[in-house]
Amino acid sequence: MGMVCLSLCLSSCQSTQASGVIHLTLWQGVNPPPNRDVLQKLVDRFNQQNPKIQVESLYVGQGDQQMPKILAAVVGNAAPDMLWFAPMITGQLVELNALRSLDDFDPPVKSELDPTLKETTNYEGKTWSIPFSTNNVGIYYRPSLFKAAGIKDLPKTWTEFRSVAKQLTRDTNGDGKADRFGMLLPLGKGEWTVFTWLPFMFSGGGELATPQIAEVVLKKLNETTKQQSSNSSSNIGQQMMMDGRADVSSVHLRQLNIVNSGAIAALNFWRDLMQDGSAILSQPERGYELDSFLAGKVAMQLSGPWTLGQLQATKVDFGVLPIPSEKQPATVIGGENLFLFKSKPEREQAALKFAEFVMSEAFQTEWAIGTGYLPTNLKSRESQAYKEFRAKQPAVDVFLNQAKFGKSRPIFPGYNRISDNLGRAIEATLLDRATPEAALKSSQQRLDLIFK
């Protein structure tokens, strides 16, 4: 009922416009809250500069929380005008025929965008989004705790990292139990856990897919879709979309094999940290929270450049080190794109005006300096203001330098199923419910039932 009310409310809000003024809604999950303040200032500036277009930025939760809201809104014909979301959702929204193609959108500022981000905007030969922000995963650490433990050199390999994590783990109150730990690992099977674990799989030489491309027709899912779509229940339709069970007969997927040596090695590495007693788990599905890091209860934590602004405001000492290497340097490329939903022509044109604003050097520079996200605009990266920011915050260079080793997550419609099953394997391993091999094989079996 709540979702229906939300849809009706949004539909009503979008239809009520002041005379001659187009009101647009932007759904986003920007976090932490100070970053949302930066976005709001930029949205306010756009609204001031474009009095005939007024954008309302709405925070609708983190990625895992947003997904059911987005898909329910699409199914209920009450989608927002624009969406800030990770590009993995692209295939699913395209299959739902919800997005406006951006093939005809070619403003001059487009040539200023980082060309390496183009693949995140494309799906089946068409452009469906623009890069809003980009990032990758590194390891934040507390230099003061490193110094107290006598650690002079930052770890570069998995072996060195494991040794350093042990050195950082301390019993500070003398009760015989460790109360300061070397590393915080994310507990849960949500996307955050998978996102921060993937760099280790890549570093261990693993891939989410084999190099060979195969056309996979998801027969069972299509049959389910056709059978259930004959029913009139909108609830069934919503559930199919949330589960990723859209008609994807034309989708080309890579053959999946998550039981690979890199994945097994990465899970073993995280399990070793737990068994050493040098890592603790976050609260369930809250691995992004920095409370323990700020309090000095953990010395290292996985995160990205979007936390730079928050950490700078705390005045707590911190640094960033690249993901330690096993077989090769690696990280995972993250970030969000801006999607435009199908609407009336005048609303779509207004949304394109906002998209051009987001791509601009001015927007990207202020967004990057205020939040820590890496600019998607190359002129922004070379601007004097951003160079001064980098000089004051050298941690930015760690993320910029390791970006060349980064790999993106796939954007086809079935990614949410892959992520969910990887998350299950990670969680089972960290909670010592299964060995890495057994956990991955169980997840692979579930994926085989879906994709083969």
C-alpha positions in Angstrom: 0.0 0.0 0.0 2.8 2.4 0.9 4.4 1.9 -2.5 1.1 2.6 -4.3 0.7 5.8 -2.3 4.2 6.8 -3.1 3.6 6.2 -6.8 0.3 8.1 -6.7 1.9 11.0 -4.8 4.8 11.2 -7.3 2.4 11.1 -10.3 0.3 13.9 -8.7 3.4 16.0 -7.9 4.8 15.7 -11.4 1.5 16.7 -13.0 1.1 19.9 -10.9 3.3 22.6 -12.4 3.4 26.3 -11.9 2.4 28.3 -15.0 5.2 27.9 -17.6 7.5 26.2 -15.2 8.5 22.5 -15.6 9.1 20.7 -12.3 11.4 17.7 -12.5 12.2 15.1 -9.9 15.6 13.6 -9.4 15.9 10.4 -7.3 19.3 9.9 -5.7 21.0 7.9 -3.0 23.9 10.3 -2.3 25.7 9.4 0.9 27.0 10.5 3.4 24.6 13.4 4.2 27.2 16.1 3.7 27.5 15.0 0.1 23.8 15.5 -0.3 24.2 19.0 0.9 26.8 19.6 -1.9 24.3 18.2 -4.5 21.5 20.3 -3.2 23.6 23.5 -3.5 24.3 22.6 -7.1 20.7 21.8 -7.8 19.7 25.1 -6.3 22.2 26.9 -8.6 20.7 25.2 -11.6 17.2 26.2 -10.5 18.3 29.8 -10.1 20.0 29.8 -13.5 17.0 28.2 -15.2 13.8 29.7 -13.7 11.6 27.8 -16.1 13.0 24.5 -14.9 12.9 23.5 -11.3 14.5 20.3 -10.2 13.6 18.6 -6.9 16.3 16.3 -5.6 14.9 13.5 -3.4 17.0 11.1 -1.3 15.4 7.6 -1.6 17.9 5.5 0.2 21.0 3.5 -0.5 21.2 1.3 -3.6 19.7 -1.9 -2.2 16.9 0.2 -0.7 16.3 2.1 -3.9 16.0 -0.8 -6.2 12.4 -2.0 -5.3 11.2 1.7 -5.2 12.6 2.4 -8.7 11.2 -0.8 -10.2 7.8 -0.4 -8.5 7.6 3.2 -9.7 8.4 2.1 -13.3 5.8 -0.6 -13.3 3.3 1.8 -11.8 4.0 4.4 -14.4 5.2 6.9 -11.8 8.9 7.0 -12.4 10.9 10.1 -11.6 12.2 12.3 -14.4 15.8 11.5 -13.6 17.7 8.9 -11.6 21.2 8.9 -10.0 22.2 5.2 -9.8 25.0 2.8 -10.5 25.1 1.8 -14.2 24.5 -1.9 -13.5 20.7 -1.1 -13.5 20.9 -0.1 -17.2 20.0 -3.4 -18.8 17.0 -3.9 -16.5 15.6 -0.5 -17.1 16.1 -0.9 -20.9 14.3 -4.2 -20.8 11.4 -2.4 -19.1 11.4 0.2 -21.9 11.6 2.9 -19.2 14.6 5.0 -20.4 15.0 7.7 -22.9 17.9 6.9 -25.3 20.6 9.5 -25.3 22.0 8.7 -28.7 20.8 12.0 -30.1 22.2 14.0 -27.1 25.5 15.5 -28.2 26.2 18.8 -26.5 29.7 20.3 -26.9 30.6 19.4 -23.3 30.3 15.7 -24.1 33.8 15.8 -25.7 35.2 16.8 -22.3 34.1 13.6 -20.5 36.6 10.9 -19.6 36.3 8.4 -22.5 37.0 5.4 -20.3 33.6 5.9 -18.7 31.8 5.5 -22.0 31.3 1.8 -21.5 29.2 2.5 -18.4 26.7 4.5 -20.5 26.2 1.9 -23.3 24.1 -1.1 -23.6 23.4 -3.2 -26.7 25.0 -0.4 -28.9 23.0 2.5 -27.6 23.6 5.2 -25.0 21.3 5.3 -22.0 23.0 7.5 -19.4 25.7 10.1 -18.7 28.5 9.7 -16.1 27.6 11.7 -13.0 30.4 10.7 -10.8 33.2 8.1 -10.7 35.2 6.4 -8.0 37.0 3.3 -7.0 37.7 1.4 -3.8 40.8 1.8 -1.7 41.7 1.3 2.0 41.5 4.1 4.5 43.9 3.9 7.4 44.8 5.8 10.6 48.5 6.9 10.4 48.5 7.5 14.2 47.7 3.9 14.8 50.3 2.7 12.3 52.9 4.8 14.1 51.8 3.5 17.5 52.2 -0.1 16.2 55.7 0.7 14.8 54.6 0.2 11.2 56.7 2.4 8.9 55.9 0.9 5.4 52.4 0.6 4.0 51.5 -3.0 2.9 51.6 -3.6 -0.9 50.8 -7.3 -1.0 48.2 -9.6 0.6 51.0 -11.2 2.7 52.2 -7.8 4.0 48.6 -6.6 4.6 47.8 -9.7 6.7 51.0 -9.1 8.8 50.2 -5.4 9.3 46.6 -6.2 10.3 47.9 -8.5 13.0 50.3 -5.8 14.3 47.5 -3.2 14.5 45.2 -5.5 16.5 45.6 -4.6 20.2 44.2 -5.1 23.7 44.2 -1.5 24.8 42.4 -1.9 28.1 44.2 -5.0 29.4 41.2 -7.3 29.7 42.9 -10.0 27.6 40.7 -9.4 24.6 41.4 -7.3 21.5 39.4 -4.1 21.4 41.3 -2.5 18.5 41.4 -4.3 15.2 43.4 -4.1 12.1 40.6 -4.2 9.6 36.8 -3.8 9.3 35.1 -6.1 6.8 31.6 -5.6 5.6 29.0 -8.1 6.8 26.0 -8.8 4.6 25.1 -10.0 1.2 24.1 -6.7 -0.3 25.8 -4.8 -3.1 28.2 -2.9 -0.8 29.8 -6.1 0.4 30.2 -7.4 -3.2 31.5 -4.0 -4.4 34.2 -3.8 -1.8 35.2 -7.5 -2.2 35.5 -7.5 -6.0 38.9 -5.7 -6.0 40.4 -8.7 -4.1 38.9 -11.1 -6.6 40.3 -9.1 -9.5 43.7 -8.8 -7.7 43.7 -12.6 -7.3 43.3 -13.0 -11.0 39.6 -13.7 -10.9 36.8 -12.6 -13.3 33.1 -12.6 -13.1 32.9 -14.1 -16.6 35.1 -16.1 -19.0 36.5 -14.2 -22.0 34.3 -16.1 -24.4 31.0 -14.3 -25.2 27.9 -16.5 -25.4 24.4 -15.7 -26.3 22.3 -16.8 -23.3 18.6 -17.0 -23.7 17.0 -17.1 -20.3 14.3 -19.6 -21.3 13.1 -20.4 -17.8 12.8 -16.8 -16.8 11.1 -15.8 -20.1 8.6 -18.7 -19.7 7.9 -17.5 -16.1 7.5 -14.0 -17.3 5.0 -15.0 -20.1 3.0 -17.2 -17.8 2.8 -14.7 -15.0 2.2 -11.7 -17.3 -1.1 -13.3 -18.4 -2.3 -12.7 -14.8 -3.7 -9.3 -14.1 -2.0 -8.9 -10.7 0.3 -5.9 -10.7 2.0 -7.3 -7.6 3.3 -10.2 -9.7 4.5 -7.8 -12.3 6.4 -5.7 -9.7 8.0 -8.8 -8.2 9.2 -10.0 -11.6 10.9 -6.7 -12.2 12.4 -6.6 -8.8 13.8 -10.1 -9.2 15.3 -9.3 -12.6 12.9 -11.6 -14.4 12.2 -9.4 -17.4 12.2 -10.6 -21.0 15.9 -10.7 -21.8 15.9 -13.1 -24.7 18.0 -10.7 -26.8 20.6 -10.1 -24.1 24.2 -11.3 -24.7 25.6 -12.4 -21.4 29.1 -13.6 -20.6 29.4 -17.2 -19.5 29.5 -17.0 -15.7 32.0 -18.9 -13.6 32.3 -17.5 -10.1 34.1 -20.6 -8.8 37.4 -19.4 -10.1 40.8 -19.3 -8.5 40.7 -15.5 -7.9 37.4 -15.7 -6.2 38.5 -18.6 -4.0 41.7 -16.8 -3.1 39.9 -13.5 -2.3 37.5 -15.3 0.0 40.3 -17.2 1.7 42.1 -14.0 2.3 39.2 -12.4 4.0 38.6 -15.6 6.0 42.3 -15.5 7.0 41.9 -12.0 8.4 38.9 -13.2 10.5 40.6 -16.3 11.7 43.7 -14.3 12.6 41.5 -12.2 14.9 42.8 -9.1 13.2 39.5 -8.2 11.5 36.0 -7.6 12.8 32.7 -7.4 10.9 30.5 -4.4 10.4 26.9 -4.2 11.5 24.7 -6.1 9.0 24.6 -4.3 5.6 26.3 -1.3 7.1 29.9 -1.8 6.0 30.0 1.8 4.7 29.6 3.4 8.2 32.8 4.9 9.6 32.0 5.0 13.3 34.6 2.4 14.4 37.2 3.9 12.1 36.7 7.4 13.5 36.7 6.0 17.1 40.0 4.3 16.5 38.5 0.8 17.1 39.7 -0.3 13.6 42.8 0.9 11.8 41.7 0.2 8.3 38.5 0.2 6.3 37.4 -0.2 2.7 35.8 2.8 1.1 36.1 5.2 -1.8 36.8 8.9 -2.4 33.2 9.9 -1.6 34.1 9.7 2.1 37.0 12.2 1.8 34.7 15.2 2.5 33.2 13.5 5.6 36.6 12.6 7.0 38.1 16.0 6.4 35.3 17.6 8.4 36.0 15.3 11.4 39.7 16.4 11.6 40.6 12.8 12.3 44.0 11.7 10.9 43.7 9.4 7.9 45.4 8.3 4.7 44.5 6.0 1.8 46.5 3.0 0.5 45.8 1.1 -2.8 44.2 -2.3 -2.7 47.1 -4.7 -1.9 48.2 -6.9 -4.8 48.2 -10.6 -5.0 48.7 -11.5 -8.7 48.1 -8.0 -10.1 47.1 -4.5 -9.0 43.3 -4.0 -9.1 40.3 -2.1 -7.9 36.7 -1.9 -8.9 35.3 1.1 -10.7 32.2 2.5 -9.1 30.2 5.7 -9.4 26.8 6.6 -10.6 25.3 7.7 -13.9 22.3 10.0 -14.6 19.4 8.3 -16.3 16.5 10.0 -18.0 13.1 8.3 -18.0 10.7 8.5 -20.9 8.2 11.3 -20.4 6.7 14.2 -22.4 9.0 15.8 -24.9 9.1 19.1 -23.0 10.0 17.3 -19.8 12.7 15.3 -21.5 14.3 18.4 -23.0 14.3 20.1 -19.6 16.0 17.0 -18.1 18.6 17.1 -20.9 19.3 20.7 -19.9 20.1 19.5 -16.3 22.2 16.6 -17.7 24.3 19.1 -19.6 24.8 21.1 -16.4 25.9 17.9 -14.6 28.5 17.2 -17.3 30.0 20.7 -17.1 33.5 21.5 -15.8 32.0 23.9 -13.2 29.6 21.3 -11.8 32.1 18.5 -11.8 34.8 20.6 -10.1 32.6 21.8 -7.2 31.1 18.3 -6.9 34.5 16.6 -6.7 36.0 19.1 -4.3 32.9 19.0 -2.0 32.5 15.2 -2.0 35.8 13.6 -3.0 34.3 11.9 -6.0 36.6 11.9 -9.0 35.5 14.3 -11.7 34.1 12.8 -14.9 35.0 16.0 -16.8 38.7 16.0 -17.9 38.9 19.8 -17.9 37.7 19.7 -14.3 40.6 17.4 -13.4 43.1 19.9 -14.8 41.4 23.0 -13.3 43.4 25.1 -10.9 40.8 24.7 -8.2 41.0 20.9 -8.4 44.8 20.9 -8.5 44.8 22.9 -5.3 42.4 20.4 -3.8 44.6 17.5 -4.7 47.6 19.3 -3.2 45.8 19.7 0.1 44.4 16.1 0.0 47.0 13.7 -1.5 44.6 10.7 -0.9 42.8 11.8 -4.0 45.9 10.8 -6.1 45.7 7.3 -4.7 42.3 6.9 -6.3 43.2 8.6 -9.5 46.4 6.5 -9.9 44.8 3.1 -9.3 41.8 3.9 -11.5 43.8 2.6 -14.5 43.8 -0.9 -12.8 40.1 -0.8 -12.2 37.4 -3.0 -13.7 33.7 -2.3 -13.9 30.8 -4.4 -12.9 28.6 -5.8 -15.8 25.5 -3.9 -16.7 23.3 -6.6 -18.2 19.8 -7.3 -16.6 21.0 -10.3 -14.6 23.7 -8.6 -12.6 21.5 -8.3 -9.5 21.2 -12.1 -9.4 25.0 -12.5 -9.7 25.6 -9.9 -7.0 23.1 -11.5 -4.7 24.7 -14.9 -5.0 28.2 -13.6 -4.6 27.0 -11.8 -1.5 25.7 -15.0 -0.1 29.0 -16.7 -0.7 30.9 -13.9 1.0 28.6 -13.8 4.0 28.7 -17.6 4.4 32.5 -17.5 4.4 32.9 -14.6 6.8 30.4 -16.2 9.3 32.3 -19.5 8.9 29.2 -21.3 7.7 31.0 -22.7 4.6 34.4 -22.9 3.1 35.1 -20.5 0.2 34.9 -23.3 -2.4 31.7 -24.7 -1.0 30.1 -21.3 -0.7 31.0 -20.3 -4.3 29.9 -23.7 -5.7 26.5 -23.3 -4.0 26.1 -19.9 -5.5 27.2 -21.1 -8.9 24.6 -23.8 -8.8 21.9 -21.3 -8.2 23.1 -19.1 -11.0 23.2 -22.1 -13.3 19.6 -22.6 -12.7 18.9 -19.0 -13.7 21.1 -18.5 -16.7 21.4 -21.9 -18.3 
